[in-house]
């Protein structure tokens, strides 16, 4: 907002976004967000702290900024003169305000940058203060929240300012190793060395609506490349579409989003015995009713009214906070994931997302994940492990994206990395096949301690149509292939691939989505509860044993297993 006098003395402000003339008190009540166009005015560090933390809970760190001039830098005026002017103009010692506080009742260490102080530039003193804040978080065992606003590294301190990118990042690495949550709140603007370090290497990256984030600024990019920039380039909304941030949050919702994340992180560190018990099941969790033709089950699993992952997150889970992006350039819409609660217990939920209408199905690529989707899922799995949160996956996909672009971007390697990561993930994993479980795209979310399957879901190495096209004269033999593939829940329970069938309301989940969600929630809670007290090393060992028993090793018996992990079959040696 453009003003011509100090903010508190100004009765009116003009919005930089829409040029509306706004009554100052009304603007302040709206958290300095224009009520006409939604443009977010910049806040200084004290204002930001006041908006985010619980009243009277902020305590500044006792550390004072050290005054440094490491290279005796002089341009139009000596560097110490610039520092003195910035201190006088802002009332701050440096471009960051650090301390401890409570946010939504949860303890947190907080570092808030102030763009008024030499453009929020990252110098030695700023780096030291943020590092000490991270060290305080580590000592106290609390999460760290960083609010960024910066033009980049401070030129007046030369290469030593560049080194602060590594200094602060190493402090964040210590928090990551300790399983403590780190969150950055990107505000406008965040560029250069801050963007390329602690603004983006935290566990979760939130961006305030309209904030701009990038390594090189638009002017530099235009000068170097001569290229026209896309509309909205480097804005939070643009970055969300390109997988660079987890969430874009309007200012009025920032505090609530942060509180939800902090609550999940705090609960994840509690002993399992302190968590609520799962809801009791009102009925035995086994499939009932006469056997159905497998092809009919396939058709039911594909019914457009069948509940999707987002439907289950609305009904079987509470408080879902969706996290976006693979941080490498894309946000695959076929995979959704984030933090939610199941019976009051925080969990990380990751699932395939289809849709109910043709438009939704197309927008979600029919639930077929790209490499970016698998990498997003991988990032969330690893975050869950660091925060000691159980993982729940909801599988509903005809298979991974088979397109040319997906192959160019490493689809096979992305699926392989997910399978490998789940094999060693030191936190409980419960997978539920809710609709179609298609090939490697399904397995990428289903290497779990417990694998459940809804009564009318299917799980197979290939679709019946694909199998028929390869092994029968044409795809019209799909019903016959469906019967041969043994892809129903009953078949897979007998094979040991699935641990438990979850019943569906009649005639199937699409007839009573709320009832289906209730049954799914009960089943997941019941299967998750006994896993919570298992030590991580034991959990991983048992998970590996679970998958080791499948195939030739299982059918041939222990005596067939040879040293080195092979098994004898029919006089020849095969990999088991």
N, C-alpha and C positions, 0 to 999 in steps of 0.2 A: 504494500500500500504506500502511496506517495504522501508524505506529510511535509509541512513547512515549519513545524515547531516541535519541541519535545513531545513525545507521544502522550504523556499524561496531561499535558496542557492543551492538547489539540481537541477541539470539539468535533471536527469533521476530518475524514480521510478520503482520498480518492483511490479507488482500486486500480492497481496496475493491470489487472486482467481485463476488466470490462469498462473501466473509467467511471463507474458509478460513484456518486458522492454518498458516503456512508457516515452515519452518526457514530462517533467514536465509542460511546458506551455500549451501543448495540454490537459493534464489531468485537469489542473485548468479551462481551458475554458469549459471542459465537467463536471464541478462541482464536480471534484474528483470522477467521476464514470468511471471505466475502459471501454474504447470504444471497447475492444475486447470481454469481457465476461460479462460486466454489473455490476461487483462487486462494491459496494458502500464503499468507504473509510470513516473512521470516521472523523467527522468535530469537531473542537473545538467550543465553544459557540460564540465567536465573528464572526467566519466564517459563522456559521449557521444564525445568525442574519442578516449578510450582504446579504446572499442569499435569505432570506424570505421577509424582510420588504422593504417598499419603500425607495429609497435613501434618506439619511440624515433625516429620520423621527424618528429614535430610540433615546429615551431619557432615560438614566438609572434612576432608582428610587433613590431618595436621601438617602434612608436607607442604611447604611453600615452594613456589617456582624459583629455581636457581637462575640468576641473571647471567646469561652467557653471550659472548661475542667471539666465537672461536676463531674466526678468520679476519677480524678487524675490517669487516666489510663496510665500504662507503660507496654510495651512489650519489644522489643529489644531496643527501644528508647522511651523517653517520648512523649506522644501525642502532646504537643505543638511544639516539634521539627518537627514532621511530618507535622503539619499544616504550619509551617514556610517554610518548603521545598516545599510544594505544592503551596504556594503563590508565592514563588520565581520562581518556574518552569512554572507556568501558567500565571502569571500576574493578577490573579483574587483573590478577597478576599475570595471567597468560591466556592463551586461546582455548582453554578447556577448564571446566569446573568439575571437580571430582569429589566424591564422597560416598557415604553409605546411606541407605534409606530403606523404607518399606514401600512396596508397591502392591496394592491389593492385599495388604497384610503379609506379604512375603518379603523376606530380607533380600537385599540386592546391593551390589556395588555398582556405582554409576559414574560415567564420565561423559560430560556433555560439552561439545565444542561450540564455540561462539565465532560466527563469521565476522563480526565487527572488529575482532582483534586480528589485524593484519591478514584479513581474508581467511581466518581460521587455519592459517598455515601450520604445517607440522614441522616444528623445530625440536631441538634437543630437550628443552624444558617440557614441551608438550608431550613428547615421547616418554620422558621420564615419569611425568605425572600419570599418564594412562597406564604405563607399565606398573607403577606402584599400586594403582587401583586394581589391576588384574592380580597382583600379588596379594593384595588385601582380600580379594574374593577367594583366592586359593587358601589363604590362611583361615578364613572364616567358613569356608565350605559353602559359599553362596554363589548364585549366578552373577554374571557380569552383563550389564547393558551399556552399550556405547551409542551415543547420539552424535552423528557426524554432520559437519558442515564445514567444508574446506575447499580452498582453491588448489591445494597440493602441498608438496614439501616446501620448506622455507628457503628460498634462494640465498638469503643473507647468511646462512650457516653452512653453505657449501655441501660437500659430500657427507658431512656429519648429519645433516638433516635427512639425507637419503637413507642413512643407516637406521633411522628410527622406524622405518617400515619393517625391518627385520627384528628390531628390538621388541616392538609391541607384538609382532606376530609370534615370536618365541614365547612371550608371556601367555598368549592365547593358547599356544600348543600345550603349555603346562596345565591350563584349565581343561583342555580337551582330554589329556591323559588322565586327569582326576575325575572325569565324568561330570564336570560342572558345565551347565548351560551357558553359552555366550550368544548374545543377540545384538545385532547392530540395527539401529533405526536411522535410515538414510534420509536426511533432509536436504533442502535445496540451498546451495549446490554442494555436491561432493565430487571432487575431481582429483586427478593426479595420484600422488603417493598414498593418500588416505584411501582413495577408491581401490587402489591396487594392493592394499594390505588389510588393515583391520576393519574397513567398512564392508568387505566382501568375504573375508575368510572366517567369519563367525559361523556357529551352527545354524542360525536362522538369520536371514536378512529381510527386514521389513523396510518398506519405503513409504514415506508419507506421500499422499496424493500430490502429483505435480512435481515432485522432487526430480532433480536431474543428477545423473550419476555417469561417470565415464573416466577413462584414463586420460585421453587427450580431449581438450575442449573443442566445441564446434568450429571456432575460428581457426584453430590450428589445423584441424582436419581439412577444412576448405582450402587453406593456404597450401598445404602439402599435396593434397590429392586433386584439387580443382573440381571435385565432384559436388553435385547438389545433394543435400542431406534429406532423408525421408522425413515426412511429416511426423512430428512428435519425437524425433530422434533423441535418444538418451533420457527421455522422461521416464518416470516410474512405470507408467502404463506400457510404454514401448518395451522396457526391460522385462516386464512381467511376461509379455508375449514371447520374448526371446529367452526365457528360462533363467534370467539373471538374478531375480529376487523371488522370495517365497510369497510375499503378500504385498499388495498396495493397500494402504490403510488410510482413510481420512482421519484428520487430527482428532476428532471427537471420539473415534473408536480405538485410538492407539493404546490408551491406558488399559482398556478391557482386553485387547489382544495380548498385550504383554503380561497381564495378570494371569490369563489362561495358560500361557506358556510357562510362566514361573510356577504355577500350581502343579502342572504336570511334572516339571523337573523336581520340585520338592517332594511330591508323592513318590516319584521313582526312587528316591534315596531312603525312603522309610523301610523298615523291616517288613517282610511280607505279612507277618502276623498282625500288623497294625491295619491292614487293609480290610475292607468289608468283605464278607463272605458272598459267594454268588447267590443269585436268586434260586430257590428250590424249583425243580422241574415239576410241573403239574402232571406230566405224563411221561412214560418211558420214551427216551429219545431213540426209537427204532422205527424203521419204515413199516407201515401196515398196509393191508389191502392185498388184492390179488396181483399176481405178476402181470406186467404189461409187456407188450411187444417192444423190443428195444428201439425200433424205428419211431414208434409213437412217443417214446421217451425223448428221443432226439428232437422231435417236433415240439414237444412241450418245453424242453430246455431252451428252445429258440423263440418261444412265444414273445411277441413284442410287449405284452403287458407284464411280463415277469419283472419282479423288483430288481433294480440295479444297485450297484454299490452305493451311490448317493442316496437312494431310497432307504437302504438299510442304515446308513449313517444318520438319516433323519429320524428313524424310529427305534432301531435296536441300540443305538449309541446316543450319547449326549455330548453337547459342547464341542462339536467338531470344529477344528481350526485347520483349514486346508493349507498345505504348503506346496509351493509350485516350483517347477523348473529343475533342470539338470545342472545348472550353473555353467553350462558349456555352450549354450546358444539356442535352446529350445525348451518348450513346455508341452509335452505330449498330452493331448486331451484324452487319450484312451486309458491313461493311468491317473487315478486320483489318490491322494494320500494326505495324512496329517494326524494331528493329535486329537484324540477323543476320549470319552469316559465310558466304561462298561461297568455297571453296578458301582459307580463311584471310583473305579480304579482307572488310572490313566493308561492308555494303550496307544500304540502307533498303528493306525489302520491304513492299509494299502490295497487297492483293488482295481480291477478292470472296470471301465465305465462304457456302457453301450448307450442306451436311450430307448425311448418308446415310439417316437415318430421317425419318419424317414429323414427329416432334417436333423434330428438329434443323432441318429445313427451315423449319418454322413459326417457331421461335425466331430463326432468321437471316433471316426474311422472304424466303426462297428466293433469297438473294443479291441482292436488289433494294435498293440503297442509298437511304437518305433523304438530304435535304439535310445533315443532321448527319454522315452517312457521307462525303459528298463533302467536307465542310469538314474532317473529321478527316484525310482523305487529303491535302488541300491543306496542312494544318498540317505533316504529316510530310514532304511534298515540300520545303517551304520549309526545314524543319529540316535535311533532308539536304543541301540546297544550302549552307546556312551552314556545315555541318560537312564539306563537300566529300566527301560520301558518294554513290556511284552509287545510282540508284533502279531497282529491279526491280519491275514490276507484274505481277500474275497476274490475268487477266481471265476471269471466269466468272459471267455474269449474264444473265437473260432481258431485262433492261432496268432502268432506274431505277424506284424506287418510284412508281407512278402514283396513289397515294391522295390523298384530299382534304387530309389533314394535310400531306403533302409539298408539295402545291401552295401551301398557305397559308404554308409556311415557306420558300418560294423555291427550289423544285427546279430550275427552268430557270436561274436566276441562279447557283446553286451549281455546276451542271454547266459553265456558261459560264466561270465563274471558274477552274475546274480546267483547262479547255482552254487558257485564256489563260495561266495560270501555267506549264503544261508547255511552252508555246511559247517561254517566255523563261528557263526553268530552266537555270542555268549549271552543270549537272552531268550526266553521262551517264544516259540513261534507256533501259532495255530492257524492252519489254512482251511478255508471252506470253499469247496467247489459249489457255486450257487446256480450256475447255468451250464454253459459249455466250458469244458476244460480241454482246450485244443492244443495238443503237441507241446513243443518246447516253450511256446508263449505262456502256457499254463504252468509248466514246471518251474519257470523262472520266478514264480511267486509261491510255489507249493512244496519246497524242500523244508518240511516242518516237523516239529515234534509230534503233533497230532494233525491228521488230515481228515476232515469231515466232508460230507457230501450231502446235499439236499436230495430228497427222495426222487425227484424227477430231473436231476442233473445228469450230465454225462461227462466222461473223462476218457480221452483216447489219444493214441499216438498220431492219428490222422482222422480227418472227417470221413464219414461213410461215403460221401460222394467222391472224395479223393482216392480212397481205397478202392472203390468200385472202378474208377477210371483206370487205375493201374493194373488191378488184378482180375477184373471182369471185362467183358467186352465193352461196356460203356457205363456211364454214371447212373443209368437207370436201375442198376443193381444195388443202389445205395441201401435199401431196406435189408437186403440179404447181407451186405457188408456190415451193417449195424449189428445184426445178430451175431456175425462171426467175430467181431472185434471185442465182444464182452466189455462193453463200455458203460453199462449201467452201474448204479451204486451197489446193488446186490452182488453183481459179478465181481466188482472190485473189492468189496469186503471179503469175499471168499478168497480172492488172490492176495489179500493182505495189504493192498495198495492204499485202501481207505480204512480208517479205524472205526468210523461210526457213521451211520445214516441218520439224518435229521428229517423227521416227518414234515410234510407240507399240509396245510389245510386243503380240504377238498374243493374243487377237483385238483387244484395245484396252486402254487404260490401266487400266480397272477389273479386267482379268484378271491384271495384274501391277503393282500400284501402286509397289512398290519399283523395279522395272525402269523404269517410266515416270519416276519421280523422278530416277533416275540419268541418263537421257537428257535430261531437262529441265535438270538441273544442268550437264551438259556443254555444252549448247547456249547457255545463258545465259552461262556463263563464257567460252566461245569468242567470243561476240558482244560481250561487255563489254570484254574485254582491249584491243582496238585503240582503243576510245573513251577510255581512261583518259589517254592522252597528248595528246589533242586539246585545244587551248586553249579555254576556255569560250566566247569570242566566236565562234570557228569552229564549235564544237559547235552553238550556237544558230542560226547562219546556215545550216548544213547541214540542221538539223532543219526550219527554215522552208522551205528549198528542197525538201525531201522532200515536204512536204504541198502546196507550191505547184504541183507538177507534176501533181496529180490533176485529173481532170475535163476541161472544155472546153479549157483551156490546153494540156493534154497531147495531146488528140486533134486539135486544130486546128493545132498546131505553133507555133513561135515567131513566125512572121509574122503570126499572128492576134492577138497581144497588142497592145493599144493603150496609149498613154500613160495613166497614171492607174489601171492595173490592171483594164481591161475587155478583152473579146475580142469580135470580130465573129463572129456565127454566123447564117447564113441571112439576111443583110441587116439584122439588128437587133443592137443592142449589149446584151450581157449581162455581169453580173459574173462574172469568171473565178474 
